[in-house]
């Protein structure tokens, strides 16, 4: 062929090709159908959200749901139904006629279902706009919502049929080859999506949220275990996948981790209170559906999109919600007494030194045991506070005649969340611990969890006991038995957690370090040696307060180790970068804090006094140990590689001390009248109602025993005197000001006390923001002719802006006054604080152990009843 003829042929061929329509690949056509499913899912999600708000307003909010003559409802317009993706699916041309006919038929049926749902939703919108619900007491609304429920279910079923057809066609064109890394990764992602979808298919959103719900907690627990296995084997960087497709693998794994945490929180949060309605299950359903569609599925779609230059893959569709109006089956009520925990002796084992360092997974599991113990202690402390606050209140109801005249006795148990998922995962992941170590520690773990379960059951029983007013029949007999059992359990839990911790340490230390010269290992060992001495000192304090020792522990060893830590700091941390305190990744900061706080611990121990019925002298030592020593050491452990095992906190066994019941038959001995009268009566009778805002400095400098613990003591001295008409708010400032306790009636002493107990010192001071928020709270809940007063408690001077000074003076015109309490060994010489107290027409008082119990009461007595 001549060159010019060949050239003309090429021009003709290219022109002919340009005039021909380009057919899609089968994958492109199939993805059009998936796009239709995704747009349909968005349409359903929008209507689902509108329906939730409407149902809550129409059926839940009114006290009498069918008395609707004065009810005003709104239902936003859903807008026209978008058919773009539907039309695009119908014009796809990459499939055979038979394949397209089957897919199009199912797609048209789905579109018909969606259109009918849209029409029903618009009928409900019209019904609401015409206010017809005021005429028929929501009867037509009931019909329309029932129809929408059926259509949501029908759409989900037909969606599953279409997707099954799409996948069968896809596999004909793209068979699964495990040797192809793109197809293998796609299949692995789809298996994970399928497992999440299976769980969602077992769940239902209940519009009638007030009904109790049997949430499938066992199925969620099984899903947690399945996800854990997947995460353990998940490959973050499969070989052979090019960037940017490879960059979507890690986000997919992170999304699965987020879902795993969501499930764990949901299982742990399925408390007695959560079982009383469908809210818990509904919240989990919404969150899981959102994480699936917006996180997990989005990462998989990114993988498909970025792989297109190498391999054409299939998208996966979003899931659609379903809901129910049917009343869920309530959980069976347990009216019996709580069974005792299942105890067993730990398996005794002998340590055999390992020849090689521990695997990373082994160290992670051992660390998981430590975190389980710490989380258990946190929850046990909440229980201790709840029953400590319940006990004195319950005593007022021992006499049935007196109890009948009082408001009902209550016990609130909403804040405690057992580490259910952590226990469950540890039992599975402990396979990385060699036998017989594993048998021993998992057995001890089961015993601790069984003890927590009994504690949880006792509180549940106490809720039922008070709700049913059983105390009127048995004069607190069962209540006393529960409190006695708690006292035993707290002490026993303390002993058993020490045994488990000791065994975890033994197992960990049986492995040689990866490098004995590693700065992480050297400094971690030095820190732990000091922490061990601190722990011995704390246990010595405990023995002294239990009268098991006649003297406080010697602190020589603690001081010596702390001094050595400081002297060897740069040698121990050699090679580790110093970022500075403003950077949370700096290992020097927690190392230095452990050393310096260990030196301070000597003064904390020396200040401990014998226990009395009204004081808890262990609180300052326990608080300092956990927050200033263990917290810092564990922070260092978090920063380190697998060379540093965290350690455990210690409980405050003196926060609840079982008081013997009052013998109502024993004659009351009248006290001899004292010739010394208090300056003010210990009562608020005759004084105006209080709107008291406690503005508390909880910065890190307040952690000393003569500061925050003394402040708590001062607040609690007032609580027993508060009346129902008094209200207390707590505003804290440390870095950022926030309301820790909304205005709470004095009748709810237990709630106020709980918030006070949970105050912790941390961060920096921002007093100006705190003052502004305190005044905002005071004004919002102002009591006419009442004692509207802010009490600012701090340990040091800070700059006060001109705007704040002016605001303080301005608020006094409305009779909102401000008093300043200062704390610390030495009196605070605060010119700014004194000035603001004068502007606020309040007092400026330095709080000491001798006046702490009286001063806040005097502030509450500042205004006489008009």
Helices and strands as residue ranges (DSSP letters): H 3-18, H 26-55, I 56-60, H 84-90, H 97-129, H 133-136, H 139-173, H 181-201, E 205-206, H 217-233, H 247-268, G 274-276, H 279-291, I 292-296, H 297-306, E 323-324, H 360-395, H 400-405, H 420-429, G 430-432, H 437-467, H 471-474, H 477-509, H 519-545, H 556-567, H 569-572, H 587-606, H 618-624, I 625-630, H 631-639, E 690-697, G 700-703, H 708-719, E 727-733, E 737-745, H 749-757, H 767-780, E 787-794, H 802-812, E 816-822, H 831-839, E 844-846, H 852-860
